[in-house]
């Protein structure tokens, strides 16, 4: 995957802020916290703004299916947004619950249901027009309600799942696609149809059509095109008798 520092850092600003906000609501200190982060994504610069995070070690994992931590050591486990690449999300959450210390707190970040909803709608319309079927172009996303159910299924208690609804502006579809590639957020599955849209880079004809449709249907209120990103934050405790302070949902009225 091709990853550049600047593009990923723009998005990492929001998930780092979200993690800090949620752990700041907990009124007791954590003795052995850790942040689990995928090895293929750069270290988020925004962490340096928070002294409470700079002291937390980053566990950079290359295996997104196995959480190789010691059982019962960490009383706070934070997940950066890497669950999109995990084949077994319920299994990864169950691993986190098993490895967490008794009375420990867990926070994970996940891309939510409305992420790239504009680009998904445009791509689906063009696929139906030119290929008579939908292409699997996007990594799966999750609904907020389902996120909470997954946490409960993994064994966490006093679970919460809330969403940060973000709106960005980009000048064109070409720039958006370039940002996605640079962030490591492009589709990991090969395209099976080749009649109109071959494997690999999107052809200029597709991008030109997508840009025209996108500009007409989803213009940003200031300039350029509207891009939606949902960050879902999932929180839960492991067998805690401590006082639990829940997070407040921050669901904004803007949606697609």
N, C-alpha and C positions, 0 to 999 in steps of 0.2 A: 504494500500500500504506500502511496505517495503522501507524505504528511509535511506540511509546512508549519512553522511556528506561529506566524501571524494569524492565519485563518483559524486554527484551533483555539488560539488564545482568546479570540473574541467570544466564542461560545463558552469556553471554560470559565470566563469571568462570572457567568450567571450560575453555573452549577456549584462553583466554589462558594459564592455568596449564599446559595441555598443551603449548602451543608453547614456553613457557619451559623446561619440563622437558626437552624433546627437544633443543633447541639448547644447553642447558647441558652435555649429554654430549659435545659436540664440544670438543676441547681446543685448538683454534687460533682466533685471532680472525678475525672477518669485517670486511672493510674497507668494503663497499658493500652492506649488507643493505636489504631493503625488505619491507613488509607490504602485500599486495594485499587491499583491502577494498571491498565494494560501496557505491556512493554512497547507496543508499536505506536503509542501516542506520546507526544512530548510532555515533559513535566509542566504543569500549568503555572505560569509566572504569577498569576493573581494570588496564589497561596501566600506569597511573600508579604502581602498587605496585612495578613492576620498572624500576629505572634502566636496565637493559640494553635495555629495549624503548622507553623514552621517547625515546631518541636515534635510533631507527629511524624513517625517514619512512613515513607511510601513503600509499599510492597508492590514492586513491578512484576506482574505475572505474565509469563509467555504462554501459559496454558489456560485458556479461557473456560475450560471444562472442569478443572480440578483446582480447588482452593487449598494450596499447600501451606497452611498455617498450623501451629501447634494447638491442640485442643485445650480450651479452658484458660488460655493466657490473656487474651485481649478482652477488656471490658467495654470497648467501643470499636466497632468495625464500620468504616465508611467505604461505600462503593462509588467510584466515579462512574460516568455513563458508559459502561462497556457491555452491559447485559444484552445489547442488540446483537452482539456477535456470538453469544452463547447458544449452543444448540439445545440445552436443557435448562431453561430459566428456573422452573420449580426445583430442579436438582441443585442448582447453584445456591438458591436461597436456603434450601434445606442444609447444605453444607455450612453456610454462614451461621445458621442457628446452632448446628452441632458444635462448631468450633468456638462460638462465643462463650465467654465466661458466664457463670451463673449471675443473674442480676445485670447482665450487660445490655448495652443499647446498640441498635443497628440502624444505619441509614443508607439507603441506596438511591441512586438517581437513574432515571430511565426516560427515553424519549417517548412522548405520549401520542395519543390518537390523532391529533390535528397537525402533527409535524409534517411539513411540506405538503399540506392538504391541497394547496393551489397547484403545485407541480404534479401531484398525483392525479388530480382531476383533468388537467390538460393532457397529460400523457395517456390516460385511459381513453379520452375522446379520440386522440390521434391514432391510437392502436386499434380501436374499433373501426375507425374509418379506413385504415390502410391494411390491417392484417386480419380483420374479422375475429379478433380475440385479444385478450388482455395479456400483456407481458408482465413477468415478475421482475419489476424494476427496482423495488424498494424493500429494504429490510422491514420486517414486521414491527409494528408499534403496539402499544397496549392502552386500554381504557383505564381510567382512574379506578373505577369500581373493581375491575379485574385485578389490578395491582394489589388492592387491599385483600382480596380473596386469596391471592397467591401467598401473601405474607402469613395469613392465618393458616393456610394449608402447610406452610413450612414449619409451623409450630410457634410463631411469635405471638406475644400477647400485647394487648393495648395498642393495636396497630393503627396507623393513620396513613393515608395516601392523599396527597394534594398536588396541585399542578400549578406551575408557573407558565403563564401563557405569554409568549414573547412574539413581538412583531418586528421584523427587520425589513430593510429596503435594499434591493440590488438593482443595478442599472439594466440588466438583461438576463435572459435565460442562460446565455453562454457564460456569463460571470457566475451565476448561481451554480451551474454544473461544475465550473472550475473550482469554486469554493468547496463543494462537496467532495470532489476528488482530493483536494489539498488537505481536507480535514479527515480523510480516511473514512468518509461516510457514504461512499458509493456502494452500489449493490454488489454483493459477493457471489451472486449466482449468475451463470452464463445465460444469455438469452437463447431460447430455443428456436425462435422464428428468424428467418433471414430474408424474407421476401421484400420487406420495406425497411427494416431496421436491423442491420447486421450486428454480429457480436463485436465487442470492443467499443470504440468511440462512436458517439451518436453522429449521424451524417448531418451535413449543413442544411439539407432540405427539412429534416425533422426539427432542427433547432430554429430555423426560420419560421416554420409554421407555429411552433410552440411559442415563440417570442411574440408573434402577432396575436395569438389567442390569449396569451397571458396578459399582454398589455391592455387588451380590451376588457377582460373580465376581472383582473385583480391588480389594478393600479394602486400604488401606495399613496397615502393621503398627502405626502409632500412631493416626492419625486421617485421615479423608477417603478419597480414591481414589489408587490407585497409578498413577504415570505413569513410563514408561521412556523414557530418551533415551540413545542410543548415539552417542558421538563417536569416529569412526575417524580416526587420525592416520597419514598416509602420508609416508614419508621416503625420500629417494634422493639419490644423487650423480651429477654429470655428469663422466665421464671422469677421476675423481680418482685420483691416485697417493698421496694423503695417507692417513694412518692413519685408518681409519673406525671409529667407535664406535657400535654399534647400540643401539637402544632396547629396553627390556625390555617385553614384552607385559603388559598389566594387565587381563586378562579376569577379571571377577568371577564367582562361581558363580551369582549371582542372574540369572535369565532368565525369559522368559514361557513 
